[in-house]
Amino acid sequence: MHSLNLGILAHVDAGKTSLTERLLHAAGVTDEIGSVDAGSTRTDTLALERRRGITIKSAVVSFPLDTVTVNLIDTPGHPDFIAEVERVLGVLDGAVLVVSAVEGVQAQTRVLMRTLRRLRIPTLVLVNKIDRRGARCSAVLDEMARRLAVPLVAMGTAAASGTPAARFVPGLAESALDVLAESALDVLADHDDALLSAYVDGRVTRRRLRAALARQTRRALVHPVYFGSAVTGAGVPELIDGIERLLPPAGGDPDGPLSGTVFKVERGPAGEKIAYARLFSGTLRVRDRVPVGAGREEGRVTALTVFDRGADTRQDGVAAGRIARVWGLGGVRIGDALGAPGRAQEHHFAPPTLETVVVPGPHADRRSLHLALAQLAEQDPLIGVRHDEVRGETSVSLYGEVQKEVVQATLAEEYGLDVTFRETTTLCVERLVGTGHAVEFNKKGGNPFLATVGLRADPAPPGAGVEFRLEVELGSMPYAFFKAVEDTVRETLRQGLRGWQVPDCAVTLTHCGYSPRQSHAHQGFDKSMSSTGYDFRGLTPLVLAEALRRAGTVVHEPMHRFRLTAPADALGALLPVLARLRAVPEDTGADGGVCVLRGAVPAARVHELEQRLPGLTRGEGELETAFDHYAPVTRPPVPERPRTDHNPLDRKEYLLRTTRRVGD
């Protein structure tokens, strides 16, 4: 039987986890349907998830259909946990995007659909909660077509919406074409000239229409839309039929070379690492020695389980297309490739834009806190644990205040650590203004390191990342010295001239040199006369800091796109506040007594805008925001970030603290 790795995605509270429970029940995996409110769902296993009623960690559960076994991945809907969604996207064969029939298209809905389209992941849409008072099914369908701007095919209509008797009325089932089929034909013909020609000649049947729908859905060209209720089960059988017929099964050759991706890491009861991996090719077996990650370190698989009918089942081997839990890979990290490098772990969403300092309580052990945060970073690398050795402080990167509360509760409940946090601050970045070049020569100009390093720093487009280049011969010095320079360049760029990360630039090694292994007569190797990796690790920050100084950097702050809906008569009170918060409305529209503002606002001001909006709009205002880009900081004071290292910008202080260590 084929496998299908299916993601369930949605804005928070759209009914995503309830849909998962309904699917498990419909497939016969569970006898009772779990409730989010009662904390009895199968996928929300953390005590914190059940208490809060939200999904925090992605979870995998399996159920069989007639022709395919579905590995369903339930993902968080709250934007603070978007990193969990990001890691899942690379292992999916298809997705179901859940939209509330009451709330309609929300901020996270648009972010998710844009990403699914960009990655060309075949996606079905379920308009959920059609039984709730205020459900507006036809309006939400129109809203999705307008605001998501994607090709949609309605698979039926909702009857008696807004009542407990609401039900889904399927379309595209009989031989004759009706209004619904005509609408589907309009969408499908845009991508199929043969279908358009058949329509002109009067040769289109529903059977041909359904075949075209399946082809185009599997190519992520169109998105079928269902209406239903996860609570009552309305529309769920039809959605299950669509999952089975319209989404592509997992591919991969079980006899090919091993290739897989780790998308989740957790700790077992004994503290052991457990990796969740999707296999794209080959077969993974117990006792196999597997190359892991970019460093290609080998790990030995000690145990494997797969997901089967809602439970874990031990297996001796797992073939391509499946998702497995893997034991024995001690050094594994999220995003690592197993076996042959496969799909690269890409960043599909914005990085965290907030940061806060973790303050240990009076009885919290700092060493235990560092260990606990390191383990949390294994599960979520984007929290970016940052230790300031100079001030003895530890900070973490965040997406929002809810995530901060979850980190605090996790440290208390799972590690017994009482912590608080300082006020959340915004994470800026630095971008190069021009090109800068610097060089330090071995044994010249007060250079205390036995090394020659020359570096040129050039600007790169946003999102390009850091590229390390060579303008010297690779054989001109030992490879270990080149590696020491590159690694130190990447480490140094975490703090630019004002302490912020420099995420996008090209750094070129223009000069290099070293002192070969030497010794006094009749004596062993003498490090005081010979270059070591320490020399290159010590000199590189000095050279790169000078190159950055000559290039110049500008601090950029994160900006959010916003969409603000408010009563038209509140506009006069809103605009001055938006101006004070440095929000820039770019588009204003009106619909009856409601105005809609769209524009950009600094991320640092979003929380204040959320707090002030109800008072300015009599509680009728609605605000949607999402990260969009980084913009130069043009108003003083330019924010600076305290450095956590020995500052290479201060040559004298840096050299005093960075002394040559015999025996390194």
C-alpha positions as MATLAB code, in Angstrom:
seq = 'MHSLNLGILAHVDAGKTSLTERLLHAAGVTDEIGSVDAGSTRTDTLALERRRGITIKSAVVSFPLDTVTVNLIDTPGHPDFIAEVERVLGVLDGAVLVVSAVEGVQAQTRVLMRTLRRLRIPTLVLVNKIDRRGARCSAVLDEMARRLAVPLVAMGTAAASGTPAARFVPGLAESALDVLAESALDVLADHDDALLSAYVDGRVTRRRLRAALARQTRRALVHPVYFGSAVTGAGVPELIDGIERLLPPAGGDPDGPLSGTVFKVERGPAGEKIAYARLFSGTLRVRDRVPVGAGREEGRVTALTVFDRGADTRQDGVAAGRIARVWGLGGVRIGDALGAPGRAQEHHFAPPTLETVVVPGPHADRRSLHLALAQLAEQDPLIGVRHDEVRGETSVSLYGEVQKEVVQATLAEEYGLDVTFRETTTLCVERLVGTGHAVEFNKKGGNPFLATVGLRADPAPPGAGVEFRLEVELGSMPYAFFKAVEDTVRETLRQGLRGWQVPDCAVTLTHCGYSPRQSHAHQGFDKSMSSTGYDFRGLTPLVLAEALRRAGTVVHEPMHRFRLTAPADALGALLPVLARLRAVPEDTGADGGVCVLRGAVPAARVHELEQRLPGLTRGEGELETAFDHYAPVTRPPVPERPRTDHNPLDRKEYLLRTTRRVGD';
ca = [
       0.000    0.000    0.000;
       1.265    3.472   -0.883;
       2.018    6.125    1.745;
       0.947    9.766    1.797;
       2.624   12.250    4.140;
      -0.081   14.842    4.756;
       0.178   18.118    6.650;
      -2.791   19.816    8.338;
      -2.208   23.578    8.427;
      -4.290   26.526    9.559;
      -4.484   29.797   11.414;
      -4.901   29.217   15.140;
      -8.420   28.124   16.225;
      -9.584   27.221   12.713;
     -10.254   23.638   13.894;
      -7.107   21.901   12.662;
      -6.606   19.512   15.598;
     -10.337   18.787   15.760;
     -10.168   17.796   12.095;
      -7.283   15.445   12.874;
      -9.405   13.781   15.570;
     -12.352   13.446   13.186;
     -10.150   11.871   10.470;
      -8.739    9.327   12.934;
     -12.237    8.416   14.062;
     -13.594    8.162   10.512;
     -10.707    5.845    9.586;
     -11.462    3.566   12.541;
      -8.268    4.345   14.435;
     -10.065    5.758   17.496;
     -13.368    4.786   19.092;
     -13.986    8.233   20.547;
     -13.265   11.664   19.156;
     -10.829   13.622   21.296;
     -11.678   17.161   22.350;
      -9.332   20.137   22.391;
     -11.327   21.739   25.207;
     -11.225   18.559   27.285;
      -7.512   18.006   26.581;
      -8.124   14.510   25.185;
      -6.731   14.797   21.646;
      -4.259   12.247   20.296;
      -1.790   14.731   18.812;
      -1.652   17.362   21.581;
       0.376   15.193   23.960;
       2.168   17.860   25.986;
       0.485   18.848   29.242;
       0.998   22.478   28.266;
      -0.792   21.917   24.934;
      -3.771   20.327   26.638;
      -3.960   23.042   29.266;
      -3.788   25.887   26.757;
      -5.826   24.195   24.042;
      -3.277   24.999   21.314;
      -0.784   22.911   19.359;
       2.823   23.792   20.201;
       4.785   20.901   18.688;
       4.120   19.124   15.415;
       2.856   15.568   15.902;
       2.582   12.549   13.603;
      -0.217    9.993   13.572;
      -1.155    7.403   10.943;
      -4.429    6.029    9.591;
      -5.287    3.707    6.670;
      -7.606    4.426    3.760;
      -8.624    1.987    1.043;
      -5.559    2.470   -1.172;
      -3.135    4.558    0.868;
      -1.718    4.836    4.389;
      -1.755    8.452    5.542;
       0.950    9.778    7.861;
      -0.807   12.889    9.138;
       1.277   15.700   10.620;
      -0.681   18.087   12.837;
       1.113   21.439   12.989;
       0.770   24.500   15.252;
      -1.521   27.262   14.064;
      -0.256   30.074   16.289;
       2.251   32.315   14.460;
       4.648   32.148   17.423;
       5.323   28.508   16.493;
       5.705   28.949   12.736;
       9.167   27.326   12.935;
       7.455   23.986   13.658;
       5.461   24.379   10.445;
       8.568   25.319    8.473;
      10.366   22.116    9.378;
       7.401   19.997    8.328;
       6.887   21.514    4.866;
       9.948   19.820    3.363;
       8.643   16.314    4.090;
       5.056   16.669    2.834;
       3.453   15.053   -0.210;
       0.283   17.078    0.227;
      -1.587   19.343    2.632;
      -5.030   20.333    3.867;
      -5.373   24.043    4.635;
      -8.198   24.648    7.128;
     -10.112   27.947    7.006;
     -12.849   28.929    9.462;
     -16.255   29.577    7.901;
     -16.807   32.241   10.575;
     -13.490   34.126   10.717;
     -12.592   33.524    7.061;
      -9.141   34.310    5.673;
      -6.756   35.348    8.452;
      -3.147   36.503    8.526;
      -1.636   33.034    8.936;
      -3.936   31.652    6.227;
      -2.346   33.917    3.645;
       1.208   33.225    4.831;
       0.646   29.468    4.668;
      -1.007   29.486    1.245;
       1.754   31.638   -0.257;
       4.339   29.195    1.053;
       2.452   26.112   -0.116;
       2.176   27.644   -3.584;
       5.844   28.581   -3.684;
       6.866   25.037   -2.729;
       4.283   23.568   -5.119;
       2.785   21.332   -2.436;
      -0.572   19.903   -3.613;
      -3.177   21.363   -1.266;
      -6.860   20.838   -0.520;
      -8.838   23.504    1.350;
     -11.474   22.762    3.994;
     -13.819   25.560    5.017;
     -14.506   24.304    8.546;
     -17.111   25.162   11.200;
     -20.027   25.454    8.763;
     -22.311   24.475   11.681;
     -21.346   27.488   13.783;
     -23.537   30.560   14.076;
     -22.146   33.236   11.782;
     -20.797   30.778    9.187;
     -20.690   32.476    5.796;
     -19.616   29.805    3.353;
     -20.201   31.529    0.017;
     -18.666   34.762    1.281;
     -15.588   32.946    2.565;
     -15.151   31.219   -0.817;
     -15.241   34.620   -2.525;
     -12.910   36.038    0.112;
     -10.384   33.226   -0.478;
     -10.459   33.791   -4.234;
      -9.891   37.518   -3.707;
      -7.412   37.595   -0.820;
      -5.463   34.388   -1.450;
      -5.434   35.007   -5.219;
      -5.118   31.305   -6.096;
      -7.163   29.063   -8.436;
      -9.918   27.388   -6.385;
     -12.393   24.689   -7.394;
     -15.472   24.340   -5.182;
     -16.217   20.625   -4.755;
     -19.746   21.314   -3.598;
     -21.829   23.686   -1.529;
     -22.906   24.018    2.096;
     -26.565   23.647    3.037;
     -28.159   24.968    6.234;
     -24.895   26.668    7.188;
     -24.785   28.309   10.583;
     -26.999   25.602   12.137;
     -26.280   22.207   13.739;
     -27.876   20.607   10.658;
     -25.290   22.115    8.290;
     -24.114   19.636    5.668;
     -21.951   19.397    2.572;
     -23.668   18.873   -0.791;
     -21.130   17.360   -3.217;
     -20.831   18.516   -6.817;
     -19.072   17.020   -9.873;
     -20.815   13.668   -9.286;
     -23.432   13.295  -12.015;
     -23.175   13.137  -15.783;
     -24.682   16.494  -16.650;
     -22.809   19.767  -16.221;
     -24.315   22.325  -13.857;
     -23.308   25.756  -12.584;
     -20.742   24.259  -10.177;
     -19.120   22.188  -12.914;
     -19.107   25.179  -15.273;
     -17.252   27.167  -12.607;
     -14.701   24.351  -12.164;
     -14.259   24.165  -15.913;
     -13.408   27.864  -16.083;
     -10.578   27.345  -13.587;
      -9.232   24.070  -15.011;
      -9.272   25.239  -18.633;
      -6.770   27.968  -17.788;
      -4.128   25.240  -17.381;
      -5.348   22.718  -19.989;
      -5.748   23.720  -23.641;
      -7.109   20.277  -24.575;
      -9.866   20.624  -21.997;
     -10.723   24.083  -23.314;
     -10.895   22.732  -26.859;
     -13.157   19.870  -25.740;
     -15.422   22.368  -24.015;
     -15.730   24.446  -27.164;
     -16.646   21.269  -29.094;
     -19.159   20.198  -26.438;
     -17.189   17.060  -25.474;
     -16.655   17.725  -21.748;
     -18.096   15.233  -19.274;
     -17.837   15.195  -15.512;
     -15.531   12.194  -15.761;
     -13.113   14.151  -17.908;
     -13.480   17.110  -15.583;
     -12.592   14.998  -12.525;
      -9.546   13.559  -14.304;
      -8.326   17.060  -15.151;
      -8.946   18.127  -11.565;
      -6.822   15.248  -10.223;
      -3.947   16.028  -12.608;
      -3.901   19.723  -11.830;
      -4.302   19.249   -8.081;
      -1.315   16.893   -7.982;
       0.712   19.508   -9.842;
      -0.412   22.183   -7.317;
      -2.017   24.217  -10.097;
      -5.477   24.340   -8.513;
      -6.900   23.796   -5.029;
     -10.170   21.921   -4.456;
     -12.365   23.445   -1.724;
     -14.594   21.411    0.601;
     -17.069   22.625    3.212;
     -17.573   20.787    6.469;
     -17.464   20.570   10.236;
     -14.843   18.673   12.207;
     -17.248   18.654   15.164;
     -20.287   17.109   13.423;
     -18.403   15.238   10.706;
     -20.204   17.020    7.868;
     -18.126   16.989    4.693;
     -15.384   14.812    6.201;
     -16.129   11.665    4.085;
     -15.869   13.774    0.947;
     -12.618   15.342    2.170;
     -11.203   11.859    2.851;
     -12.181   10.839   -0.679;
     -10.352   13.900   -2.002;
      -7.236   13.093    0.046;
      -7.184    9.606   -1.450;
      -8.030   10.512   -5.054;
      -6.496   13.932   -5.595;
      -3.214   14.033   -3.639;
      -0.086   12.242   -4.908;
       1.285    9.264   -2.931;
       4.849    9.341   -1.617;
       7.517    8.388   -4.130;
      11.036    7.056   -3.750;
      12.943    3.883   -4.616;
      13.320    1.578   -1.593;
      16.279   -0.077   -3.334;
      18.053    3.207   -4.065;
      20.722    4.969   -2.011;
      19.572    6.031    1.439;
      18.376    9.644    1.576;
      16.216   11.231    4.250;
      15.622   14.426    6.206;
      15.255   14.952    9.955;
      12.391   17.367   10.675;
      11.967   16.930   14.411;
      14.121   15.942   17.405;
      12.870   15.103   20.874;
      14.215   13.489   24.033;
      13.039   10.118   25.331;
      12.370    9.175   28.969;
      16.047    8.341   29.520;
      17.240   11.557   27.881;
      18.110    9.849   24.602;
      17.653   11.680   21.303;
      14.846   10.535   19.019;
      14.878   11.811   15.434;
      11.792   12.042   13.218;
      12.901   11.433    9.634;
      11.178   11.278    6.242;
      12.877    8.862    3.848;
      12.963    9.916    0.199;
      15.041    6.995   -1.080;
      16.488    3.684    0.091;
      15.723    1.647    3.208;
      16.912    2.401    6.749;
      17.551   -0.627    8.976;
      18.396   -1.238   12.605;
      22.173   -1.511   13.142;
      22.886    0.518    9.965;
      25.694    3.038   10.222;
      24.349    6.223    8.664;
      26.141    9.428    7.589;
      24.373   12.312    9.324;
      24.396   16.054    8.668;
      26.771   18.353    6.830;
      29.783   17.019    8.750;
      28.789   13.504    7.597;
      29.434   11.986   10.996;
      28.217    8.413   11.192;
      25.630    7.239   13.694;
      24.445    3.710   14.360;
      20.698    3.095   14.319;
      19.676    1.213   17.471;
      15.880    1.208   17.043;
      13.175    2.234   14.565;
       9.439    2.778   14.858;
       6.833    3.764   12.278;
       3.389    5.249   12.753;
       0.600    2.717   12.287;
      -3.104    3.190   13.084;
      -2.463    5.836   15.718;
       0.396    4.043   17.477;
       4.148    3.458   17.214;
       5.208    0.095   15.829;
       8.766   -1.208   16.044;
      10.314   -2.188   12.717;
      13.615   -3.687   11.625;
      13.603   -1.514    8.505;
      11.781    1.474    7.029;
      11.523    2.056    3.262;
      11.362    5.212    1.130;
       8.185    7.250    1.489;
       7.675    6.519    5.189;
       8.230    8.613    8.313;
      10.200    6.927   11.094;
      11.349    7.636   14.623;
      15.047    6.814   14.832;
      17.142    6.044   17.922;
      20.942    5.972   18.154;
      21.938    9.128   16.273;
      23.413   11.045   19.199;
      24.682   14.052   17.239;
      21.626   14.478   15.014;
      20.045   17.916   14.583;
      16.910   19.230   12.930;
      17.485   19.658    9.188;
      20.216   17.004    8.997;
      20.299   14.715    5.990;
      20.475   10.962    6.576;
      22.607    9.144    4.017;
      23.008   10.929    0.704;
      22.209   14.652    0.956;
      18.649   15.118   -0.265;
      16.344   18.108   -0.020;
      18.103   21.005    1.640;
      16.431   22.424    4.729;
      15.243   25.815    3.525;
      13.833   28.762    5.427;
      10.320   29.376    4.127;
       9.230   31.881    6.773;
      10.794   34.894    8.407;
      13.312   34.328   11.217;
      12.435   35.404   14.770;
      12.438   39.175   15.160;
      12.308   39.399   18.964;
      14.788   38.660   21.729;
      14.645   38.487   25.515;
      17.091   37.827   28.331;
      16.364   34.786   30.503;
      16.685   35.678   34.197;
      17.175   32.641   36.464;
      15.249   32.597   39.735;
      17.014   32.761   43.106;
      17.291   28.970   43.354;
      17.890   28.175   39.667;
      21.267   26.686   38.806;
      22.844   28.513   35.855;
      24.549   25.388   34.554;
      21.253   23.501   34.598;
      19.597   26.434   32.826;
      22.212   26.398   30.061;
      21.714   22.643   29.611;
      17.925   22.984   29.525;
      18.047   25.798   26.960;
      20.485   23.783   24.848;
      18.014   20.895   24.806;
      15.152   23.236   23.887;
      17.324   24.565   21.045;
      17.706   20.979   19.785;
      13.939   20.868   19.359;
      13.690   24.417   18.018;
      17.017   25.759   16.657;
      15.476   29.144   15.817;
      15.161   30.103   19.486;
      18.833   31.016   19.043;
      20.252   30.630   22.551;
      22.935   33.317   22.976;
      25.350   33.374   25.916;
      26.952   36.672   26.909;
      30.091   35.598   28.727;
      31.017   39.208   29.485;
      27.777   39.957   31.378;
      26.916   36.411   32.423;
      23.536   36.604   30.639;
      21.630   34.243   28.360;
      19.110   35.406   25.761;
      16.767   33.608   23.364;
      15.163   34.607   20.075;
      11.379   34.542   19.846;
       8.444   34.985   17.487;
       6.121   36.426   20.117;
       4.937   36.722   23.694;
       3.030   33.417   23.700;
       6.201   31.551   22.789;
       7.967   33.273   25.702;
       5.267   32.055   28.089;
       5.608   28.526   26.692;
       9.399   28.530   27.158;
       8.935   29.713   30.738;
       6.350   27.022   31.497;
       8.463   24.309   29.834;
      11.529   25.211   31.897;
       9.416   25.090   35.066;
       7.506   21.874   34.358;
      10.079   19.750   32.545;
      13.317   20.983   34.108;
      12.213   22.380   37.476;
      13.742   25.796   36.694;
      12.073   28.999   37.813;
      12.894   31.823   35.385;
      11.570   35.216   34.387;
      12.296   37.347   31.331;
      13.298   40.915   30.730;
      11.320   43.101   28.397;
      11.260   41.767   24.857;
      13.392   43.715   22.374;
      13.528   43.722   18.575;
      16.199   41.831   16.648;
      17.740   44.027   13.957;
      20.312   43.133   11.297;
      23.201   44.999    9.688;
      23.711   45.280    5.939;
      26.872   46.389    4.156;
      26.902   49.801    2.485;
      29.871   49.150    0.198;
      32.967   47.016   -0.179;
      35.709   46.846    2.431;
      39.125   45.171    2.334;
      41.728   44.571    5.046;
      44.832   42.435    5.440;
      47.271   41.521    8.234;
      50.647   39.999    7.288;
      52.553   37.403    9.256;
      55.246   38.944   11.509;
      54.517   42.493   10.296;
      52.833   45.611   11.661;
      52.327   44.392   15.196;
      50.514   41.217   14.158;
      50.974   38.829   17.126;
      49.566   35.832   15.251;
      51.660   33.577   13.009;
      49.295   33.971   10.068;
      48.522   36.138    7.058;
      44.838   36.843    6.405;
      43.310   39.248    3.883;
      39.535   39.559    3.538;
      37.205   41.529    1.286;
      33.582   42.021    2.330;
      30.985   42.746   -0.389;
      27.243   43.405   -0.042;
      24.807   40.649   -1.050;
      21.049   40.773   -1.759;
      18.671   40.130    1.152;
      18.212   36.420    1.656;
      21.450   35.482   -0.095;
      23.148   34.414    3.128;
      26.894   34.422    3.758;
      29.131   33.223    0.933;
      32.814   32.490    1.541;
      35.056   32.730   -1.541;
      38.721   32.186   -2.338;
      41.052   34.355   -4.428;
      44.042   32.278   -3.356;
      45.132   28.790   -4.355;
      43.544   26.082   -2.240;
      46.894   24.354   -1.937;
      48.728   27.434   -0.698;
      48.317   26.368    2.933;
      46.852   23.381    4.830;
      43.109   22.907    4.376;
      42.557   23.069    8.149;
      43.688   26.719    8.096;
      41.204   27.578    5.333;
      38.473   25.881    7.360;
      39.505   27.836   10.481;
      39.198   31.129    8.552;
      35.803   30.277    7.037;
      34.307   29.061   10.308;
      35.588   32.157   12.128;
      34.216   34.469    9.431;
      30.743   33.001    9.855;
      31.013   33.211   13.638;
      32.264   36.821   13.569;
      29.424   37.939   11.292;
      26.953   37.128   14.052;
      27.911   40.528   15.477;
      28.576   43.417   13.126;
      29.805   46.925   13.852;
      26.808   47.664   16.104;
      26.451   44.166   17.521;
      23.738   42.896   15.137;
      24.081   39.933   12.806;
      25.271   40.533    9.235;
      23.121   37.920    7.466;
      23.873   38.635    3.807;
      27.321   39.286    2.375;
      30.157   37.752    0.370;
      33.532   37.438    2.109;
      36.572   36.665   -0.032;
      39.937   35.444    1.223;
      42.401   37.576   -0.748;
      45.677   36.859    1.100;
      46.883   33.930    3.161;
      50.122   32.695    4.614;
      51.522   30.677    7.499;
      54.713   29.631    9.227;
      55.477   25.956    8.479;
      56.152   23.452   11.242;
      59.472   24.331   12.847;
      61.534   23.231   15.818;
      64.795   24.043   17.549;
      67.703   21.766   16.747;
      67.209   18.212   18.071;
      63.885   19.173   19.691;
      60.204   18.486   18.957;
      57.648   20.661   17.227;
      57.556   24.194   18.688;
      54.220   25.992   18.446;
      55.817   29.325   19.223;
      57.560   29.117   15.815;
      54.788   27.438   13.785;
      51.282   28.389   12.737;
      48.291   26.582   14.207;
      44.547   26.899   13.732;
      44.525   29.178   16.776;
      46.478   31.828   14.871;
      43.890   31.961   12.090;
      40.953   31.867   14.512;
      42.512   34.736   16.450;
      43.500   36.931   13.497;
      40.387   36.535   11.318;
      38.021   38.584   13.577;
      40.475   41.502   13.572;
      40.785   41.512    9.778;
      37.073   41.042    9.149;
      36.120   43.775   11.646;
      38.391   46.212    9.811;
      36.937   45.165    6.432;
      33.418   45.763    7.787;
      34.471   49.153    9.158;
      35.765   50.192    5.742;
      32.666   48.865    3.983;
      30.302   50.466    6.483;
      27.052   48.941    7.711;
      23.516   50.213    8.207;
      21.206   48.823   10.882;
      17.910   47.492    9.497;
      14.835   46.850   11.636;
      12.120   44.240   10.897;
       8.947   45.592    9.320;
       5.482   43.996    9.313;
       2.773   44.339    6.710;
      -0.505   45.197    8.375;
      -4.160   45.094    7.414;
      -6.369   47.077    9.754;
     -10.162   47.047    9.607;
     -12.059   49.637   11.645;
     -15.245   51.724   11.630;
     -14.924   54.589    9.172;
     -15.633   57.181   11.871;
     -12.602   55.928   13.860;
     -10.167   56.853   11.096;
      -9.545   60.320   12.519;
      -8.363   58.859   15.836;
      -6.361   56.062   14.206;
      -4.185   58.016   11.788;
      -2.309   60.161   14.384;
      -1.576   57.044   16.463;
      -0.300   55.180   13.420;
       1.965   58.123   12.640;
       3.404   58.114   16.183;
       4.058   54.381   15.881;
       5.848   55.002   12.555;
       3.233   52.955   10.712;
       2.875   53.976    7.072;
      -0.578   53.382    5.511;
      -0.081   52.653    1.815;
      -3.612   51.809    0.774;
      -6.970   52.876    2.159;
     -10.310   51.438    1.178;
     -13.895   51.770    2.372;
     -16.842   49.378    2.322;
     -19.969   50.933    3.730;
     -19.182   52.084    7.248;
     -15.904   50.136    7.438;
     -12.464   51.307    6.359;
      -9.504   49.057    5.527;
      -5.927   50.294    5.919;
      -2.920   48.428    4.543;
       0.692   49.381    5.082;
       3.918   48.746    6.970;
       4.753   49.110   10.665;
       7.992   48.456   12.596;
       7.877   45.089   14.367;
       8.821   46.862   17.595;
       5.533   48.791   17.474;
       3.132   45.951   16.626;
       2.406   44.988   20.229;
       1.592   48.583   21.202;
      -0.700   48.927   18.193;
      -2.521   45.738   19.206;
      -2.950   47.108   22.716;
      -4.299   50.494   21.637;
      -6.578   49.375   18.819;
      -9.636   48.326   20.889;
      -9.823   51.703   22.633;
      -9.501   53.602   19.374;
     -12.178   51.593   17.561;
     -14.718   50.823   20.331;
     -13.540   47.215   20.243;
     -14.521   46.824   16.574;
     -11.039   47.070   15.033;
      -9.254   44.031   13.607;
      -5.518   43.898   12.971;
      -3.547   41.362   10.942;
       0.242   41.584   10.727;
       3.039   39.458    9.295;
       6.762   40.028    8.846;
       7.562   41.426    5.418;
      11.088   42.851    5.178;
      13.921   44.710    6.919;
      14.149   48.469    6.451;
      17.002   50.895    7.306;
      16.711   52.662   10.645;
      16.561   56.327    9.695;
      15.726   57.944   13.034;
      18.153   58.288   15.923;
      19.066   56.660   18.130;
      20.314   53.770   15.994;
      19.831   50.624   18.114;
      22.953   48.816   19.234;
      23.281   45.334   20.680;
      25.728   44.545   23.507;
      28.571   42.356   22.294;
      29.064   38.923   23.798;
      32.675   38.413   22.682;
      36.053   40.076   23.029;
      35.434   43.027   20.750;
      37.628   42.841   17.608;
      36.655   46.451   16.845;
      38.905   47.511   19.739;
      42.269   46.158   18.623;
      44.114   46.905   21.842;
      41.469   45.361   24.107;
      41.063   42.370   21.781;
      44.800   41.612   21.727;
      45.053   41.961   25.496;
      42.362   39.319   25.946;
      43.349   37.099   23.028;
      46.831   35.853   23.841;
      48.684   32.965   22.276;
      48.226   29.799   24.323;
      51.004   27.237   24.336;
      49.589   23.773   23.753;
      46.517   24.910   21.766;
];
